Amino acid sequence: MKLDISKSELDARIAILRRDISELTAQATRASGAAAEERLAARIEEQQSRLDDLLKQREAMEEKTG
């Protein structure tokens, strides 16, 4: 997923995803029941994938700008 956004916007999105992952992890530790745990694990995995994509994009952006 490639987005044409500024570095500051990219950093803001990265911060939001990190906060979301942290909150989901906290929810997962309090969750009871296999269904709830599986749902939270899937959401964490999805958010982590999005974060990884943004981090790769930021790395590529930094390589271009030196």
PyMOL commands that set and color helices and strands:
alter all, ss='L'
color gray80, all
select helices_A, chain A and resi 7-30+34-65
alter helices_A, ss='H'
color red, helices_A
deselect
rebuild
show_as cartoon
